Amino acid sequence: MYKNSIYESSQIIENYYSVIENMKSTAKQANRDPQSVNLIVVTKTYSIESIMPLIEIGHRHFGENRVQEASDKWAELIKSYPDIKLHLIGHLQTNKTKKALEIFNTIHSIDSLKLINEVNKNMNNQDIRSKQFFLELNLGNEIQKNGILVRDLPNIMSVLTKDIEFCCEGYMCIPPFDQEPSPYFALLKKIADENKVTHTSMGMSSDYQKAIEFGSTFIRVGSQIFGKRV
């Protein structure tokens, strides 16, 4: 069901430390504290065998796209490594909200008021792990993508200031695939600052250094560590 990395364990670890060094140097060049940038290692479709080398050297932040895959893959591992932090970075279907809240520490892809309300309905569930929520913004107005349009954000932020338990701690974006990402990173940071939102989740394997330059606090890197999915 899952794929092994094209790399041996030693190469996965080498790739990981290369990303860490790039993160540190880029942050310093941008006059940022390197500790302010969190690396989410994206493990979607990859096997536990490929992920274990990183767990064993102490990495703890991992990202998955699908609720069921995360449940199947991580449920037992979390019992052995309770300090692992799982991040949902893919689209969340409303009917899977309860299960997602029980698996993930952070959900980066809240993309509608309907989903916000569904999260709120389940916040009193004693089994939930989720403590941190990001709104996903569709900055490129791409009809094929999920995400809140910029023009709709003020209304949603207004709702969140009222009697609602959902706490938005960050914004997430995925720039259009065929465009220079920097303007979108700059826009997300600007919107976050205007709304006094602490975190931005932006930057992937191909552009994470640019994202750090524009203030990203969570970057999501998979193929730079495990190799391209084939």
Rosetta silent file (secondary structure, phi, psi, omega in degrees, C-alpha in Angstrom):
SEQUENCE: MYKNSIYESSQIIENYYSVIENMKSTAKQANRDPQSVNLIVVTKTYSIESIMPLIEIGHRHFGENRVQEASDKWAELIKSYPDIKLHLIGHLQTNKTKKALEIFNTIHSIDSLKLINEVNKNMNNQDIRSKQFFLELNLGNEIQKNGILVRDLPNIMSVLTKDIEFCCEGYMCIPPFDQEPSPYFALLKKIADENKVTHTSMGMSSDYQKAIEFGSTFIRVGSQIFGKRV
SCORE:     score description
SCORE:     0.000 S_00000001
   1 L     0.000  -45.010 -178.998    0.000    0.000    0.000 S_00000001
   2 L  -102.142  160.138 -177.370    2.761    2.430    0.936 S_00000001
   3 E  -102.955  145.622  169.641    5.979    3.172   -0.916 S_00000001
   4 L   -85.951  150.292  175.492    9.519    2.921    0.316 S_00000001
   5 L   -61.162  153.338  174.842   11.810    5.837   -0.353 S_00000001
   6 L   -72.596  -10.444 -176.966   14.158    5.488   -3.309 S_00000001
   7 L  -103.592  153.169  169.795   16.949    6.213   -0.814 S_00000001
   8 L   -72.833  164.979 -178.187   18.634    4.091    1.838 S_00000001
   9 H   -54.255  -43.574 -177.884   18.285    5.177    5.469 S_00000001
  10 H   -62.286  -36.053  179.796   21.667    6.905    5.503 S_00000001
  11 H   -73.905  -36.507  175.993   20.729    9.022    2.479 S_00000001
  12 H   -59.501  -45.313 -179.577   17.349    9.957    3.961 S_00000001
  13 H   -65.995  -40.657  178.002   19.123   11.188    7.084 S_00000001
  14 H   -62.278  -43.950  178.715   21.713   13.064    5.017 S_00000001
  15 H   -61.985  -41.086  179.689   18.955   14.733    2.994 S_00000001
  16 H   -60.053  -48.920 -178.567   17.133   15.666    6.188 S_00000001
  17 H   -67.414  -28.361  175.207   20.173   17.370    7.711 S_00000001
  18 H   -64.850  -42.603  176.674   20.778   19.183    4.427 S_00000001
  19 H   -63.414  -43.187  179.161   17.271   20.666    4.654 S_00000001
  20 H   -58.666  -45.235  179.599   17.886   21.603    8.293 S_00000001
  21 H   -64.351  -41.110  176.963   21.118   23.413    7.357 S_00000001
  22 H   -62.658  -40.517  177.016   19.387   25.238    4.505 S_00000001
  23 H   -58.883  -48.789 -177.158   16.631   26.295    6.888 S_00000001
  24 H   -62.887  -47.046 -177.032   19.126   27.672    9.392 S_00000001
  25 H   -67.044  -39.136  179.199   21.228   29.560    6.873 S_00000001
  26 H   -66.428  -42.065  178.703   18.205   31.045    5.112 S_00000001
  27 H   -61.586  -43.268 -179.962   16.661   32.148    8.404 S_00000001
  28 H   -64.007  -40.962  178.281   19.894   33.815    9.489 S_00000001
  29 H   -63.933  -29.068  179.068   20.200   35.623    6.158 S_00000001
  30 L   -90.877   10.702 -178.583   16.636   36.877    6.658 S_00000001
  31 L    57.389   41.398  177.441   17.517   38.063   10.188 S_00000001
  32 L  -117.166  153.795  172.571   15.254   35.474   11.702 S_00000001
  33 L   -73.924  120.458  179.388   15.765   33.077   14.577 S_00000001
  34 H   -55.452  -27.837  179.704   16.156   29.608   12.992 S_00000001
  35 H   -69.246  -12.015 -179.950   14.171   28.204   15.912 S_00000001
  36 H   -82.597   -4.939 -179.473   11.134   30.140   14.663 S_00000001
  37 L  -109.848  124.999 -179.740   10.857   27.846   11.626 S_00000001
  38 E  -104.817  132.267  178.159    9.341   24.380   12.080 S_00000001
  39 E   -95.483  117.011  170.915   10.021   21.575    9.626 S_00000001
  40 E   -96.752  115.108  175.925    7.085   19.296    8.859 S_00000001
  41 E   -82.510  117.442 -175.241    8.407   16.184    7.118 S_00000001
  42 E   -83.517  117.752 -172.059    5.691   15.173    4.667 S_00000001
  43 L  -113.623   11.741 -179.397    5.242   11.407    4.819 S_00000001
  44 L   -56.327  134.700 -179.216    2.128   10.867    2.704 S_00000001
  45 L    72.916  -11.616 -177.270    2.300    7.544    0.798 S_00000001
  46 E   -87.481  148.261 -177.344    5.637    6.620    2.430 S_00000001
  47 L   -77.881  159.137  174.896    6.067    3.495    4.536 S_00000001
  48 H   -58.670  -35.239  179.501    6.978    3.385    8.207 S_00000001
  49 H   -57.322  -38.468  179.764   10.224    1.714    7.138 S_00000001
  50 H   -77.264  -28.376 -176.441   11.214    4.884    5.302 S_00000001
  51 H   -83.020  -31.489 -173.299   10.064    7.187    8.113 S_00000001
  52 H   -54.639  -38.549  179.150   11.679    5.382   11.061 S_00000001
  53 H   -55.798  -34.858 -179.619   15.235    6.674   10.452 S_00000001
  54 H   -76.828  -36.219  175.309   13.985   10.216   11.082 S_00000001
  55 H   -62.924  -41.128 -175.813   12.002    9.219   14.173 S_00000001
  56 H   -69.105  -25.560  176.685   15.079    7.472   15.541 S_00000001
  57 L   -92.127    1.292  170.570   17.259   10.590   15.205 S_00000001
  58 L   108.345    1.915  177.873   14.638   12.639   17.031 S_00000001
  59 L   -72.441  143.968 -173.530   12.486   14.370   14.430 S_00000001
  60 L  -130.692  -11.736 -178.972    8.903   14.712   15.614 S_00000001
  61 E   -99.972  118.676 -177.691    6.816   16.847   13.216 S_00000001
  62 E  -131.667  147.142 -177.055    5.235   14.870   10.357 S_00000001
  63 E  -119.667  137.613  176.811    2.591   15.731    7.780 S_00000001
  64 E  -129.320  153.956 -178.606   -0.070   13.597    6.135 S_00000001
  65 L   -96.168  -25.701 -173.198   -2.694   14.391    3.511 S_00000001
  66 L  -123.683  138.711 -177.417   -5.361   11.824    4.327 S_00000001
  67 H   -64.375  -47.582 -176.281   -7.111   11.035    7.586 S_00000001
  68 H   -65.725  -41.992  178.345   -7.414    7.297    7.004 S_00000001
  69 H   -61.187  -42.572  179.880   -3.793    6.870    5.923 S_00000001
  70 H   -63.232  -41.466  179.492   -2.611    8.762    8.985 S_00000001
  71 H   -63.194  -47.503 -178.837   -4.759    6.620   11.262 S_00000001
  72 H   -63.364  -39.199 -171.056   -3.545    3.359    9.733 S_00000001
  73 H   -84.629  -36.428 -167.859    0.090    4.381    9.700 S_00000001
  74 H  -107.726  -15.012 -173.201    0.567    6.315   12.932 S_00000001
  75 H   -53.401  -47.816 -179.388   -1.886    4.983   15.544 S_00000001
  76 H   -75.433  -37.858 -179.408    0.514    2.387   16.958 S_00000001
  77 H   -60.694  -39.390 -178.461    3.644    4.486   16.462 S_00000001
  78 H   -63.812  -28.583  176.674    2.230    7.330   18.545 S_00000001
  79 H   -65.009  -35.324  179.628    1.846    4.929   21.456 S_00000001
  80 H   -84.343  -28.249 -178.665    5.584    4.296   21.347 S_00000001
  81 L  -129.222   74.458 -173.170    6.517    7.901   20.541 S_00000001
  82 L   -65.984  -12.832  179.762    3.854   10.042   22.252 S_00000001
  83 L   -89.197    2.407  174.939    5.750   13.274   21.553 S_00000001
  84 L   -65.219  138.540  177.183    5.248   12.940   17.788 S_00000001
  85 E  -112.864  118.093  179.768    3.250   15.843   16.349 S_00000001
  86 E  -100.223  136.851 -177.890    1.055   15.014   13.361 S_00000001
  87 E  -119.967  126.378  172.946   -0.062   17.701   10.937 S_00000001
  88 E   -87.925  117.316 -177.327   -2.964   17.375    8.506 S_00000001
  89 L  -115.616    0.094  177.612   -1.945   19.288    5.383 S_00000001
  90 L  -104.421  172.959 -178.076   -4.500   17.863    2.937 S_00000001
  91 L   -60.300  136.593  178.529   -8.178   18.595    2.423 S_00000001
  92 L  -107.950  118.346  175.015  -10.416   17.599    5.313 S_00000001
  93 L   -77.163  142.083 -175.919  -13.874   16.278    4.488 S_00000001
  94 H   -55.105  -39.889 -176.441  -16.525   17.355    6.961 S_00000001
  95 H   -73.509   -4.039  177.184  -17.568   13.775    7.717 S_00000001
  96 H  -110.595   10.764 -176.053  -14.020   12.925    8.796 S_00000001
  97 H   -60.856  -48.698 -177.171  -13.604   15.849   11.177 S_00000001
  98 H   -58.153  -45.041 -179.349  -14.097   13.882   14.398 S_00000001
  99 H   -66.286  -39.592  179.400  -11.528   11.271   13.405 S_00000001
 100 H   -62.191  -40.226 -179.753   -9.054   13.928   12.272 S_00000001
 101 H   -64.886  -25.292 -179.677   -9.316   15.708   15.621 S_00000001
 102 H   -84.759  -15.303 -175.120   -8.406   12.457   17.373 S_00000001
 103 H  -105.979  -44.143 -169.926   -5.304   11.858   15.224 S_00000001
 104 L   -97.173  142.567  173.667   -3.707   15.197   14.368 S_00000001
 105 L   -79.706  -37.179 -178.728   -2.151   17.767   16.665 S_00000001
 106 E  -132.256  135.956  175.716   -2.443   20.515   14.061 S_00000001
 107 E  -115.229  116.770 -174.849   -4.848   20.900   11.145 S_00000001
 108 E   -92.255   -7.763 -165.384   -3.552   23.251    8.454 S_00000001
 109 E  -120.346   41.913  173.536   -6.408   22.918    5.981 S_00000001
 110 E   -76.513  115.354 -168.172   -9.555   24.438    7.488 S_00000001
 111 L  -124.744   15.324  179.658  -11.142   25.848    4.357 S_00000001
 112 L  -164.060  157.691  175.358  -14.759   26.798    5.131 S_00000001
 113 H   -65.585  -33.662  176.989  -17.085   28.089    7.805 S_00000001
 114 H   -59.045  -42.081  179.909  -18.927   24.770    7.604 S_00000001
 115 H   -70.592  -37.540  175.645  -15.733   22.962    8.605 S_00000001
 116 H   -58.841  -45.177  179.749  -15.066   25.440   11.402 S_00000001
 117 H   -64.488  -35.239  178.755  -18.522   24.735   12.801 S_00000001
 118 H   -68.351  -38.927  175.327  -17.924   20.989   12.551 S_00000001
 119 H   -60.472  -45.918 -179.017  -14.673   21.347   14.508 S_00000001
 120 H   -60.056  -36.019 -179.580  -16.500   23.312   17.185 S_00000001
 121 H   -61.802  -27.624 -173.837  -19.115   20.614   17.533 S_00000001
 122 L  -105.753    5.440 -173.477  -16.415   18.129   18.486 S_00000001
 123 L   -68.239  -20.802  179.604  -14.180   20.275   20.682 S_00000001
 124 L   -89.503    0.813  177.112  -15.543   18.804   23.907 S_00000001
 125 L   -66.637  122.194 -174.976  -14.644   15.273   22.847 S_00000001
 126 L   -68.127  -13.138 -178.292  -12.155   14.053   25.451 S_00000001
 127 L   -91.977    0.738 -175.713  -10.248   12.053   22.821 S_00000001
 128 L   -73.680  143.337  175.335   -9.208   14.976   20.640 S_00000001
 129 L  -104.023  -24.697 -172.525   -5.527   15.712   20.063 S_00000001
 130 L   -67.443  124.053  179.008   -5.931   18.767   17.850 S_00000001
 131 L  -123.956   -8.685 -172.502   -4.966   21.983   19.596 S_00000001
 132 E  -134.796  130.604 -176.353   -3.857   24.142   16.683 S_00000001
 133 E  -130.435  136.642  176.648   -5.844   25.188   13.615 S_00000001
 134 E  -117.621  144.498  170.410   -4.870   27.023   10.435 S_00000001
 135 E   -89.424  131.811  176.337   -7.158   28.491    7.788 S_00000001
 136 E   -90.360  124.414 -178.951   -6.186   27.489    4.258 S_00000001
 137 E  -105.207  137.691  176.536   -6.357   30.448    1.864 S_00000001
 138 L   -97.546   83.301 -172.533   -6.771   30.139   -1.898 S_00000001
 139 L   -71.218  -24.688 -178.365   -4.643   33.155   -2.816 S_00000001
 140 L   -93.106    5.690 -177.862   -4.637   32.419   -6.539 S_00000001
 141 L    50.284   42.688 -177.472   -8.449   32.121   -6.807 S_00000001
 142 L   -85.845  121.191 -174.159   -7.927   28.704   -8.397 S_00000001
 143 L   -67.847  -23.309 -178.356  -11.262   27.001   -8.978 S_00000001
 144 L   -84.923   -5.095 -177.119   -9.706   23.523   -8.791 S_00000001
 145 L  -107.970  150.978  170.362   -8.276   24.158   -5.312 S_00000001
 146 L   -78.894  168.648  176.971   -9.829   24.201   -1.882 S_00000001
 147 L   128.744  154.447  179.815   -9.304   27.186    0.356 S_00000001
 148 E   -82.247  130.555  176.658  -10.916   30.393    1.540 S_00000001
 149 L   -72.354  147.311 -177.241  -10.873   33.248   -0.951 S_00000001
 150 H   -57.271  -38.331 -178.290   -9.255   36.448    0.302 S_00000001
 151 H   -66.207  -21.634 -179.389  -12.494   38.381   -0.223 S_00000001
 152 H   -93.095  -10.128 -174.425  -14.311   35.954    2.102 S_00000001
 153 H   -64.854  -43.225 -179.164  -11.735   36.019    4.885 S_00000001
 154 H   -55.578  -39.995  179.451  -12.971   39.153    6.725 S_00000001
 155 H   -64.363  -42.300 -179.782  -16.396   37.604    7.245 S_00000001
 156 H   -67.588  -41.167  178.964  -14.898   34.381    8.594 S_00000001
 157 H   -65.290  -33.593  176.800  -12.497   36.230   10.894 S_00000001
 158 H   -63.761  -42.139  178.115  -15.439   38.269   12.155 S_00000001
 159 H   -62.343  -38.389 -176.329  -17.293   35.070   13.023 S_00000001
 160 H   -70.245  -16.632  178.590  -14.234   33.770   14.855 S_00000001
 161 L   -84.524   -7.184 -178.336  -14.184   36.790   17.184 S_00000001
 162 L   -92.564 -161.724 -176.278  -17.641   35.914   18.502 S_00000001
 163 L   -73.381   80.208 -178.025  -18.733   33.090   20.808 S_00000001
 164 L  -144.963  136.350 -173.270  -16.870   30.311   19.049 S_00000001
 165 L   -80.820  -20.488 -178.352  -14.281   27.919   20.465 S_00000001
 166 L   -61.757  126.987  179.545  -12.264   27.550   17.267 S_00000001
 167 L  -114.786  112.428  179.690   -8.941   29.368   17.630 S_00000001
 168 E   -84.281  114.653 -179.368   -7.178   30.283   14.385 S_00000001
 169 E  -104.647   -6.567 -177.854   -3.428   30.362   15.012 S_00000001
 170 E  -165.865  169.710  173.957   -2.223   30.458   11.427 S_00000001
 171 E  -121.085  146.248  177.880   -2.842   30.659    7.703 S_00000001
 172 E  -124.399  146.325  173.649   -1.744   28.136    5.099 S_00000001
 173 L  -146.334  156.076  170.385   -1.330   28.504    1.352 S_00000001
 174 L  -127.304  106.928 -178.096   -0.152   26.591   -1.701 S_00000001
 175 L   -61.128  156.646  175.109    0.804   29.036   -4.492 S_00000001
 176 L   -52.340  136.873 -172.154   -0.255   28.272   -8.070 S_00000001
 177 L   -58.102  -37.181 -171.591    1.994   25.542   -9.421 S_00000001
 178 L   -99.850   18.382 -178.214    3.120   27.429  -12.518 S_00000001
 179 L  -126.398  156.843  174.862    3.840   30.820  -10.952 S_00000001
 180 L   -61.379  125.319 -173.243    6.618   32.433   -8.952 S_00000001
 181 L   -76.772  -20.599 -172.123    5.640   31.774   -5.308 S_00000001
 182 H   -53.987  -45.420  179.179    7.214   34.853   -3.696 S_00000001
 183 H   -60.961  -32.254 -179.958    4.264   37.252   -4.247 S_00000001
 184 H   -74.525  -37.716  175.480    1.922   34.711   -2.693 S_00000001
 185 H   -63.847  -42.429  179.205    4.204   34.175    0.306 S_00000001
 186 H   -62.902  -40.542 -179.846    4.424   37.946    0.764 S_00000001
 187 H   -66.151  -43.785 -179.863    0.637   38.247    0.551 S_00000001
 188 H   -61.896  -42.588  178.825    0.007   35.502    3.096 S_00000001
 189 H   -63.339  -40.443  179.258    2.435   37.109    5.546 S_00000001
 190 H   -62.778  -45.964 -179.840    0.766   40.495    5.029 S_00000001
 191 H   -63.936  -41.067  178.692   -2.710   39.044    5.647 S_00000001
 192 H   -61.887  -44.350  179.963   -1.460   37.192    8.736 S_00000001
 193 H   -64.602  -41.480 -179.467    0.079   40.363   10.163 S_00000001
 194 H   -62.821  -33.053 -178.529   -3.066   42.395    9.457 S_00000001
 195 L   -97.883    7.752  179.328   -5.184   39.837   11.307 S_00000001
 196 L    54.469   42.570  176.482   -2.651   39.370   14.123 S_00000001
 197 L   -96.888  132.303 -169.126   -2.306   35.672   13.282 S_00000001
 198 L   -72.150  -45.508 -167.866    0.908   34.152   14.626 S_00000001
 199 E  -112.286  151.945  169.994    1.829   31.423   12.148 S_00000001
 200 E  -128.687  132.541  179.692    2.108   30.916    8.416 S_00000001
 201 E  -109.225   97.965 -177.217    2.315   27.466    6.854 S_00000001
 202 L  -154.568  146.709 -178.701    3.931   27.944    3.460 S_00000001
 203 L   106.307  124.908  177.941    6.814   26.497    1.492 S_00000001
 204 L  -125.327 -165.918 -172.409    7.402   23.003    0.167 S_00000001
 205 L   -54.024  -38.487 -174.298   10.387   21.084   -1.221 S_00000001
 206 L   -84.233  -15.046 -172.771   10.832   23.352   -4.238 S_00000001
 207 L  -143.986   17.730 -173.418   10.403   26.714   -2.531 S_00000001
 208 H   -64.706  -30.014  179.807   10.791   26.397    1.251 S_00000001
 209 H   -68.799  -38.544  175.041   13.815   28.714    1.375 S_00000001
 210 H   -63.527  -40.504 -179.832   11.848   31.495   -0.302 S_00000001
 211 H   -61.807  -39.782  177.946    9.009   30.876    2.137 S_00000001
 212 H   -62.536  -40.305  178.418   11.396   31.278    5.072 S_00000001
 213 H   -58.929  -31.486 -178.662   12.559   34.604    3.631 S_00000001
 214 L   -97.166   14.230  169.784    8.928   35.763    3.735 S_00000001
 215 L    98.161   11.372 -179.737    8.368   34.694    7.318 S_00000001
 216 L   -58.076  137.571  176.031    7.028   31.140    7.147 S_00000001
 217 L  -105.058  -14.650  173.861    6.888   29.441   10.537 S_00000001
 218 E  -134.580  121.184  174.184    5.979   25.981    9.185 S_00000001
 219 E  -111.329  151.995 -172.610    7.486   24.517    6.029 S_00000001
 220 E  -122.929  104.972 -171.494    6.323   21.229    4.517 S_00000001
 221 E  -124.054  125.970  178.412    9.078   19.143    2.923 S_00000001
 222 L  -126.259  -62.654 -172.470    8.820   15.595    1.581 S_00000001
 223 H   -66.710  -26.810  176.622   10.505   14.889   -1.744 S_00000001
 224 H   -66.173  -20.733 -178.731   13.714   16.724   -0.817 S_00000001
 225 H  -100.869  -47.533 -174.872   14.146   14.137    1.931 S_00000001
 226 H   -96.628  -12.546 -174.180   12.604   10.929    0.551 S_00000001
 227 L    95.532  163.356 -178.691   12.967   11.520   -3.174 S_00000001
 228 L   -67.994  143.487  177.177   10.276   12.075   -5.766 S_00000001
 229 L   -73.115  133.415 -178.061    7.252    9.819   -5.651 S_00000001
 230 L  -121.638    0.000    0.000    7.216    7.377   -8.550 S_00000001
